[in-house]
Amino acid sequence: MSNDTLSSRLDQIRARIGHECARAGRPAEQVRLVAVSKFHPASAVEAALTAGQRVFGENRVQEAKEKFPALRESWPDLRLHIIGTLQTNKALEACRLADVIESVDRPGLVDALSRAADRLGKLPDLFVQVNTGNEPQKSGVSRDEAAGFIALCRTRFGDSLKGVMCIPPEEEDPAPHFAFLARLAHEHELIECSMGMSADFETAIAHGATLVRVGTAIFGSRPKP
């Protein structure tokens, strides 16, 4: 994909975000775009940076480590979100690399992140991932356990806990899942709600998303890892 094409796609996504915010009666700046760059090369991320994008999402810590430290040297204001399942043995490296970890989903990871914070003296912003469809094959804390797990994370992490994230079931209407996540964030006074991807981010904005994670609509189909 040419740099001009990628820049045009970013402009189109931003315009759609702005349009949906206007329809929902929300200021456009309330919703931030996370460009999901997993499986795409550093050159694609660099093209997006040149086009003005600054927030990116990666699934794998190792892939993020290969791409982003060098890019930060030229674009120190970029922000990296880890959005995929995080193994406990990668927690320390994730805390070194990322500005945000969106996939906090189990007590063992809470413990690993706490150890990383003690070692590094800092933590990224943290989101609890909620498995709103209670799908056994997906990561995320179940709906019934979400409130208790959020309380645990707040006790352990304090103000570093910023929000919640979800990935609704593909075959279901995402709107009820987004509404549930937004209510959960509101009930626990969390300021960030990460929901919505290329196919449904406008629905997510209508239900209160503050971050939308868009990959394919920006970068095209993912190369095979």
N, C-alpha and C positions, 0 to 999 in steps of 0.2 A: 504494500500500500504506500502511495506517495505521501509526503508530508502535507501537501495541500489537501488531499482527500481526508487525512486524519484530522486536520484542522477544521475542515468543513463539517465533519461528523461531530466534533466537539461543539462547534457553534450550533448545530441543529439540536443536540441534546440540551445545551444550555437554554436555547429558545423554548424547547418543550417544557423544561423545568419552570422557566419564568411564566409561561402561559398557564400551566397547571396551578402554580402558586397564586396567580391573579384570579383564576376561577375559584380557588379555595379561600380567597380573601386573606392571603398570607403574603408578607414581604418576601421577595425572591431570595434575599440574603439569608432567610431562615433555613434554606435547604442547600446543602453542600454536595457536590458531586465527587464521589470516589471512583476514579478510573481504575478498573480492575485489569491489571496488566499481567496476571499469571500466564505463564507459558509463552509470553511475547518477549522479544529481545529487548535489551537495554536501548537499542536504537529507536524502538517504537516509543518507549517511555521518554526518551530525549526529544522526540518529535512532539509529543504531547506537552512536555515542559516548554518547548519553544513556542507552542500555541497558547500558552498561558495556564495550562492545568498544573495544579500543585499537589493535589491529594491523590494517592494511589493505594490500591489494595493488592496484596499478595497472599496466596494460600500457604506457601511453603517457606519456612525460614531460610533454608539453604538457598533457594532461588532468590529470595530477597537479598541475602548476603552477597550473592554474586553480582547483583545489579545496582543496588542503591548506594552503598558507601561512596563509590566513585562519582555518581550523579550528584550527591549532596555537596561535593566539592565545588561544583559549578552552580548549583541551585540550593543554597543552604536553607531556603524557606520551604522546600518540599516536605510533605508529611506522608509517612508510610503507615498504613494500617495492615496488621495481620488479620486476615478474615477467615482463614481455614482452621481446621482442627489443629490444635497445638499440643504436641507431645510434651510430657513433663520434662523430658531430657533436653528439650529445645527452649525451655522457658527463659533461661539466663540469656541465651543468644537473642531471643525475641525481645527481651527487655533492653538489650544493648542497641538493637537495630530500629525498633519501632517507636512511633509516637503514640500509637493506639493499638491495643489488642482487643478485637471484637468478639473473641470466641472463648471466653471464660465460661466453663460449663460443668465443672466437677470439683469436689473437694481436693482431690490429689493435685490438680492444677493450681488451685488456690494456695496450697502449701508450697508448691514449687515456685510460684510467683513471689510469695512472701520471702522465701530464701533468696531469690534473685534480688529483691529489693534491699534486703539486709546487706548483701554483698556489694551491690552497685551504689547504694545510697539514693536510689531514685526508682520510680516506676513510670511506665507509660500510662496514659489514660486507659481505663478498662471498661469493657461492656460485657454484660452477661448474655450469652447466646441461649435463646429459648427455643425449644423444639415445639413450636405451636401446634404441629400436627401429631405430636407424640409418635413420630415415625421411628421404628426400631433401628433402621439403617442410618439414621442421621444423628449427628452430634447435637448437643444442646440439652439443657435441663428441661424436664417435663413441665407442662403447664401447672400441674398440681404442686410441684416442688419449687416453682420459680420464686414465689414470695419468700420462702424460707432461705433459699440460696442467695437471693439478693441481700437479705438481712445479714447472712454470714459474710458476704463479700464487703458489705458496708462496714461491718465490725473489723474486718481484717485490713481493709484498704482505705477506709475513710473517703476523703474527697477525690481520691484517684478513681473511684467507681463513678462513671459518668453516664452510662446508658445501657440500653438493651438492643439486641439484634435478633433477627429471625430470617429463616428461609422457608416460606410456606410450601406445602405439598404441591408438586407440579400439576396434579390433576384436579385440584380444587380451586374454587374462587379465592383469590388471596385476600379479598377485602375483610372478611371476618378475622383472619389471622392478623392483619395489620391493625385492625381496631382493637383486638385483644392486647397486642404489644403496646400500643399507644396508651391504653388504660393502665397497663402495668407500670409503664414509665411514670405516668402521672401520679399513680397511687404511691409510688416510692420516691417521688420528687427527684427523678432522674431527668437530666436536661436533654439527653441525646436518644434518638430512636432511629436505628439503622435498619432500613427495610426498603425493599423494592430493588429490582434488577432490570435488565434491558427490556423485558417483556411486560413489566408491571409497575415501573417506578412512578408513573403518573397516578395510579390508584393509591400507591403508598403515600404520595404527597398529599392526596385528598384526605388521608387518614392521619396525617401528622408527622410523617417522616421528617427528620432533620438531616439525614444522610441517605443518599441513594447510591447503590453500587452497580455501576454500568461497565460492562466489559465488551461484549460482542458488538454492541451498537457503536462503539468507538473504534476498537482495534480490529474488528472483523472476527471470523471464526478462529478459534484457538488452534495453533499448531499442535500436533501430537507431542506430549512431553517425552 
